[in-house]
């Protein structure tokens, strides 16, 4: 793949969007349309969901092919992957954690999901064995009947049912794998805390945001905030884009 495929206008970063477990790249569609309307090039990648190290390596391979600066936004487990992938990535200007995980080295996604009370995801998970070439293990799905309440409580019923049917499972090992890197130590970050989230307790998101010195907003939304409130998510990403893009920040005169 040629790097020129991902060549943005020189003054604008490319926004790379990373979905998490039990979702897929179309969960960013509303956000993508809003960012594109502002003239930003966008890539919503297909996160493999096979394990933290391989998922991060895949994301880094995409980031390294972008010609120019990058702002990365991750939802849920996508934040774990984003942080692991971006340490030392000199073209990444900002990280945006959207109802997401910002792991420290030595921590796992499952550990942070359970660090504070209030999460209901674990009880809704169903394990199914899989074999893919030389890899085998258990894939985790959210029970389709539980999906709307646990993952997408503020999404229209029909849309939530479609999301449940098209959810991408994650290899159980992906939630158990421990981070080895933390891009947020050296890259400025923004965090959206979702207050009606039953997958990641708000206190867990606040804890991770505080130690990352992340610029934080809180919003009344479920875990599926990229679908239910794409305007708010796009606005936070745009804040990160403007704040870390000298040309755009100067043109904005301090605000959009």
RAJOPE-V679144 format. One record per residue. RES is the residue in three letters. OMEGA is omega in degrees with one decimal (none if undefined). Layout:
res->RES omega->OMEGA
res->RES omega->OMEGA
This chain:
res->UNK omega->-178.6
res->UNK omega->177.8
res->UNK omega->-177.7
res->UNK omega->177.2
res->UNK omega->-175.4
res->UNK omega->-176.1
res->UNK omega->179.9
res->UNK omega->169.3
res->UNK omega->-170.9
res->UNK omega->-176.5
res->UNK omega->-173.2
res->UNK omega->172.4
res->UNK omega->168.3
res->UNK omega->176.3
res->UNK omega->178.4
res->UNK omega->-175.8
res->UNK omega->-174.9
res->UNK omega->178.1
res->UNK omega->179.9
res->UNK omega->178.8
res->UNK omega->175.4
res->UNK omega->177.2
res->UNK omega->174.0
res->UNK omega->-166.8
res->UNK omega->179.4
res->UNK omega->175.7
res->UNK omega->177.2
res->UNK omega->-169.8
res->UNK omega->-179.3
res->UNK omega->177.6
res->UNK omega->-180.0
res->UNK omega->-176.8
res->UNK omega->-179.9
res->UNK omega->177.8
res->UNK omega->178.4
res->UNK omega->177.7
res->UNK omega->175.9
res->UNK omega->174.9
res->UNK omega->-177.9
res->UNK omega->171.2
res->UNK omega->-173.6
res->UNK omega->170.7
res->UNK omega->172.8
res->UNK omega->-171.0
res->UNK omega->172.7
res->UNK omega->-179.9
res->UNK omega->-176.4
res->UNK omega->178.9
res->UNK omega->-179.5
res->UNK omega->-178.8
res->UNK omega->-172.4
res->UNK omega->-177.8
res->UNK omega->179.3
res->UNK omega->178.3
res->UNK omega->178.9
res->UNK omega->178.4
res->UNK omega->178.3
res->UNK omega->179.2
res->UNK omega->-179.3
res->UNK omega->178.6
res->UNK omega->176.3
res->UNK omega->-179.2
res->UNK omega->-177.0
res->UNK omega->178.9
res->UNK omega->180.0
res->UNK omega->179.4
res->UNK omega->-179.8
res->UNK omega->-176.1
res->UNK omega->-175.9
res->UNK omega->164.6
res->UNK omega->-176.6
res->UNK omega->175.2
res->UNK omega->-180.0
res->UNK omega->176.6
res->UNK omega->173.8
res->UNK omega->177.4
res->UNK omega->176.1
res->UNK omega->175.5
res->UNK omega->175.6
res->UNK omega->-179.6
res->UNK omega->-178.9
res->UNK omega->-178.0
res->UNK omega->178.5
res->UNK omega->-173.0
res->UNK omega->-166.0
res->UNK omega->178.1
res->UNK omega->179.5
res->UNK omega->178.6
res->UNK omega->-170.7
res->UNK omega->179.7
res->UNK omega->-179.4
res->UNK omega->-177.0
res->UNK omega->-173.6
res->UNK omega->173.8
res->UNK omega->178.6
res->UNK omega->-179.3
res->UNK omega->-175.9
res->UNK omega->-176.1
res->UNK omega->-156.9
res->UNK omega->178.6
res->UNK omega->173.0
res->UNK omega->-172.2
res->UNK omega->166.5
res->UNK omega->176.6
res->UNK omega->-179.1
res->UNK omega->178.9
res->UNK omega->174.6
res->UNK omega->177.7
res->UNK omega->179.5
res->UNK omega->179.6
res->UNK omega->-179.0
res->UNK omega->177.5
res->UNK omega->-176.2
res->UNK omega->-175.6
res->UNK omega->-179.9
res->UNK omega->-179.2
res->UNK omega->173.8
res->UNK omega->179.6
res->UNK omega->178.9
res->UNK omega->-174.9
res->UNK omega->-173.7
res->UNK omega->-177.8
res->UNK omega->-177.8
res->UNK omega->-175.3
res->UNK omega->176.4
res->UNK omega->-179.4
res->UNK omega->177.2
res->UNK omega->179.5
res->UNK omega->176.8
res->UNK omega->171.2
res->UNK omega->178.5
res->UNK omega->-176.2
res->UNK omega->-179.6
res->UNK omega->-177.7
res->UNK omega->175.1
res->UNK omega->-179.2
res->UNK omega->178.0
res->UNK omega->169.3
res->UNK omega->178.1
res->UNK omega->174.3
res->UNK omega->166.4
res->UNK omega->175.8
res->UNK omega->-173.0
res->UNK omega->179.0
res->UNK omega->-178.5
res->UNK omega->-172.4
res->UNK omega->-176.4
res->UNK omega->-176.1
res->UNK omega->-173.8
res->UNK omega->-170.1
res->UNK omega->-166.7
res->UNK omega->-172.8
res->UNK omega->-179.5
res->UNK omega->176.7
res->UNK omega->178.7
res->UNK omega->-173.4
res->UNK omega->-177.6
res->UNK omega->179.1
res->UNK omega->178.8
res->UNK omega->178.4
res->UNK omega->176.4
res->UNK omega->177.7
res->UNK omega->178.9
res->UNK omega->-178.6
res->UNK omega->-176.5
res->UNK omega->-178.1
res->UNK omega->174.5
res->UNK omega->178.7
res->UNK omega->174.7
res->UNK omega->172.0
res->UNK omega->-176.2
res->UNK omega->179.9
res->UNK omega->-178.8
res->UNK omega->178.7
res->UNK omega->-179.2
res->UNK omega->-177.0
res->UNK omega->179.7
res->UNK omega->177.5
res->UNK omega->175.6
res->UNK omega->-177.2
res->UNK omega->178.1
res->UNK omega->-177.3
res->UNK omega->-177.0
res->UNK omega->176.3
res->UNK omega->-174.2
res->UNK omega->-176.8
res->UNK omega->179.0
res->UNK omega->-176.5
res->UNK omega->175.4
res->UNK omega->-178.2
res->UNK omega->170.4
res->UNK omega->176.8
res->UNK omega->-178.5
res->UNK omega->-167.8
res->UNK omega->177.9
res->UNK omega->-174.5
res->UNK omega->176.6
res->UNK omega->176.7
res->UNK omega->176.1
res->UNK omega->179.2
res->UNK omega->-179.6
res->UNK omega->-179.5
res->UNK omega->177.3
res->UNK omega->178.4
res->UNK omega->178.3
res->UNK omega->179.5
res->UNK omega->-178.3
res->UNK omega->-179.9
res->UNK omega->-177.1
res->UNK omega->-177.4
res->UNK omega->176.1
res->UNK omega->-176.0
res->UNK omega->-175.2
res->UNK omega->173.6
res->UNK omega->-164.7
res->UNK omega->168.8
res->UNK omega->177.5
res->UNK omega->-172.8
res->UNK omega->175.8
res->UNK omega->-176.7
res->UNK omega->174.1
res->UNK omega->178.6
res->UNK omega->-177.0
res->UNK omega->-174.6
res->UNK omega->178.5
res->UNK omega->178.4
res->UNK omega->-173.2
res->UNK omega->-177.7
res->UNK omega->-177.3
res->UNK omega->177.7
res->UNK omega->-178.5
res->UNK omega->179.2
res->UNK omega->178.9
res->UNK omega->179.2
res->UNK omega->179.5
res->UNK omega->177.6
res->UNK omega->177.9
res->UNK omega->174.9
res->UNK omega->-179.9
res->UNK omega->178.7
res->UNK omega->-176.6
res->UNK omega->-175.6
res->UNK omega->-176.0
res->UNK omega->178.6
res->UNK omega->-173.0
res->UNK omega->-178.2
res->UNK omega->-178.5
res->UNK omega->-179.9
res->UNK omega->178.0
res->UNK omega->-178.8
res->UNK omega->-176.5
res->UNK omega->-177.3
res->UNK omega->175.2
res->UNK omega->177.8
res->UNK omega->179.9
res->UNK omega->none
